[in-house]
Each structure stands twice: as C-alpha cells, then as structure tokens.
Amino acid sequence: MALSQAKRASDARHIAKLDIIKIQPYKEEGAAIRAAAASSGKSVQAYILQAIREKMEREGNTVQPNPDTDDK
C-alpha cells in the first residue's frame, strides 16, 4: 500500500525534528544492552535514552524529553 502525500509530509516533518546519534558497542556489550532493554520491557532506544537522561540529571545537566517519546 502506497503512502499518501499527507502521510509522507507528516513523516518528513517528524524526521526533520530528530537528531541521529550513532553508537557502536562491541557485539557482547550490544547484546547485553539489548537483553537489559528487553527485560525492562523497553526498546533499545528508550532504554538508552532513559539511562542517559538519568545520568545527565545526576550530573546536574538537564534535557527535556520530547513528549512524543515512548519511554514505557
């Protein structure tokens, strides 16, 4: 099924708001991160972002999470 023009435009606006930060752990560490995320019921992205936000808060830095994020 083809995407409508409105959906494409909406997706493009959303993607334009995102930053890309790439991490490349060694395979064993990546597997451990994936397993920890799965055991907590989170996606890898949500798990990592939560960990980063918590560390930043402990260090006195703040970042406002996007209200559209799904950190369940």
MARRO-679100 format. One record per residue: residue in three letters; z, y, x of N, C-alpha, C in turn. Coordinates in nm, 3 decimals. Each point is the difference from the previous one (the first is absolute). Layout:
% MARRO-679100
res,npz,npy,npx,capz,capy,capx,cpz,cpy,cpx
ALA,Z,Y,X,Z,Y,X,Z,Y,X
...
//
This chain:
% MARRO-679100
res,npz,npy,npx,capz,capy,capx,cpz,cpy,cpx
MET,0.000,-0.117,0.084,0.000,0.117,-0.084,0.000,0.124,0.089
ALA,-0.090,0.091,-0.024,-0.012,0.122,0.078,0.108,0.101,-0.039
LEU,0.040,0.077,0.098,0.099,0.104,-0.026,-0.067,0.120,-0.067
SER,0.072,0.060,-0.093,-0.054,0.120,-0.064,0.009,0.116,0.099
GLN,-0.077,0.103,-0.026,0.004,0.120,0.084,0.140,0.062,-0.001
ALA,0.065,0.000,-0.116,0.134,0.058,-0.011,0.099,-0.079,0.087
LYS,-0.009,-0.133,-0.001,0.089,-0.084,0.081,-0.026,0.024,0.148
ARG,-0.125,0.008,0.039,-0.033,0.027,0.140,0.057,0.135,0.044
ALA,-0.013,0.101,-0.085,0.051,0.133,0.033,0.153,-0.003,0.011
SER,0.064,-0.071,-0.093,0.145,-0.012,0.003,0.046,-0.072,0.126
ASP,-0.067,-0.108,0.034,0.034,-0.075,0.122,-0.019,0.087,0.124
ALA,-0.108,0.077,0.004,-0.027,0.086,0.116,0.108,0.107,0.014
ARG,0.044,0.059,-0.112,0.107,0.100,0.006,0.129,-0.062,0.051
HIS,0.030,-0.122,-0.046,0.121,-0.068,0.046,-0.007,-0.031,0.149
ILE,-0.110,-0.054,0.045,-0.016,-0.038,0.142,0.007,0.123,0.089
ALA,-0.049,0.113,-0.048,0.004,0.124,0.079,0.143,0.045,0.026
LYS,0.095,-0.041,-0.083,0.141,0.038,0.016,0.072,-0.088,0.102
LEU,-0.059,-0.110,0.039,0.067,-0.098,0.085,-0.024,0.024,0.148
ASP,0.098,-0.036,0.080,-0.011,0.001,0.145,-0.009,-0.146,0.043
ILE,-0.065,-0.024,0.109,-0.009,-0.136,0.052,0.076,-0.005,0.132
ILE,0.099,-0.088,0.005,0.076,-0.024,0.122,-0.009,-0.149,0.027
LYS,-0.061,-0.036,0.108,-0.024,-0.140,0.029,0.104,-0.051,0.099
ILE,0.059,-0.115,-0.030,0.091,-0.064,0.095,-0.059,-0.136,0.035
GLN,0.026,-0.045,0.119,-0.052,-0.128,0.045,0.107,-0.079,0.073
PRO,0.089,-0.064,-0.076,0.102,-0.082,0.066,-0.062,-0.130,0.051
TYR,0.068,-0.063,0.093,-0.043,-0.133,0.041,0.011,-0.093,-0.120
LYS,-0.080,-0.106,-0.002,-0.009,-0.087,-0.116,0.136,-0.052,-0.048
GLU,0.086,-0.039,0.093,0.131,-0.053,-0.039,0.083,0.106,-0.071
GLU,-0.002,0.122,0.053,0.075,0.108,-0.063,-0.061,0.037,-0.135
GLY,-0.132,-0.001,-0.008,-0.068,0.027,-0.126,0.036,-0.103,-0.106
ALA,0.006,-0.126,0.041,0.037,-0.106,-0.094,0.143,0.019,-0.049
ALA,0.088,0.040,0.091,0.140,0.024,-0.038,0.011,0.117,-0.098
ILE,-0.078,0.105,0.023,0.000,0.116,-0.090,-0.052,-0.041,-0.137
ARG,-0.110,-0.076,-0.003,-0.056,-0.045,-0.128,0.101,-0.087,-0.076
ALA,0.067,-0.089,0.072,0.098,-0.088,-0.063,0.118,0.080,-0.055
ALA,0.047,0.097,0.077,0.112,0.082,-0.046,-0.040,0.081,-0.123
ALA,-0.121,0.054,0.000,-0.049,0.076,-0.116,-0.008,-0.091,-0.122
ALA,-0.055,-0.118,0.018,-0.013,-0.095,-0.112,0.137,-0.040,-0.054
SER,0.096,-0.024,0.090,0.132,-0.043,-0.046,0.074,0.110,-0.073
SER,-0.038,0.126,0.026,0.062,0.110,-0.073,-0.080,0.040,-0.123
GLY,-0.111,-0.072,-0.024,-0.081,0.027,-0.118,-0.085,0.126,0.010
LYS,-0.028,0.043,0.122,-0.080,0.121,0.020,-0.131,-0.034,0.070
SER,-0.096,0.090,-0.014,-0.121,-0.011,0.080,0.037,0.038,0.143
VAL,-0.084,-0.037,0.094,0.026,0.035,0.140,0.006,0.152,0.014
GLN,-0.092,0.070,-0.065,-0.001,0.147,0.008,0.129,0.059,-0.056
ALA,0.041,-0.044,-0.117,0.123,0.053,-0.061,0.120,-0.030,0.089
TYR,0.005,-0.120,0.056,0.111,-0.040,0.087,0.008,0.089,0.124
ILE,-0.112,0.020,0.064,-0.004,0.082,0.121,0.032,0.145,-0.031
LEU,-0.058,0.054,-0.106,0.028,0.140,-0.035,0.146,0.022,-0.034
GLN,0.061,-0.096,-0.070,0.143,0.012,-0.031,0.082,0.001,0.128
ALA,-0.033,-0.090,0.093,0.074,-0.006,0.126,-0.015,0.130,0.078
ILE,-0.118,0.056,0.000,-0.023,0.125,0.072,0.078,0.114,-0.065
ARG,-0.005,0.008,-0.133,0.074,0.106,-0.070,0.150,-0.010,0.028
GLU,0.054,-0.123,-0.001,0.143,-0.019,0.026,0.036,0.043,0.142
LYS,-0.083,-0.035,0.097,0.025,0.039,0.139,-0.009,0.151,0.015
MET,-0.100,0.061,-0.061,-0.015,0.145,0.009,0.121,0.070,-0.061
GLU,0.049,-0.052,-0.111,0.118,0.059,-0.064,0.122,-0.010,0.091
ARG,0.020,-0.116,0.063,0.113,-0.017,0.092,-0.009,0.097,0.117
GLU,-0.122,0.031,0.043,-0.020,0.090,0.113,-0.004,0.147,-0.041
GLY,0.019,0.027,-0.128,0.002,0.137,-0.047,-0.136,0.058,-0.032
ASN,-0.102,-0.081,0.000,-0.134,0.043,-0.038,-0.022,-0.034,-0.146
THR,-0.084,0.076,-0.065,-0.026,-0.031,-0.140,-0.150,-0.010,-0.023
VAL,-0.034,-0.087,-0.090,-0.136,-0.012,-0.048,0.011,-0.025,-0.149
GLN,-0.078,0.070,-0.076,0.004,-0.018,-0.145,-0.101,-0.106,-0.037
PRO,0.046,-0.114,-0.051,-0.096,-0.102,-0.042,-0.080,0.048,-0.119
ASN,-0.122,-0.043,-0.005,-0.087,0.034,-0.113,0.053,-0.070,-0.124
PRO,0.013,0.070,-0.111,0.052,-0.064,-0.121,-0.091,-0.110,-0.054
ASP,-0.124,-0.004,0.049,-0.094,-0.104,-0.043,0.018,-0.130,0.076
THR,0.085,-0.001,0.103,0.017,-0.122,0.079,0.078,-0.103,-0.077
ASP,-0.024,-0.124,0.033,0.066,-0.111,-0.067,0.091,-0.068,0.100
ASP,0.123,0.050,0.012,0.095,-0.056,0.097,0.097,-0.097,-0.067
LYS,-0.048,-0.081,-0.087,0.085,-0.095,-0.072,0.035,-0.118,0.085
//
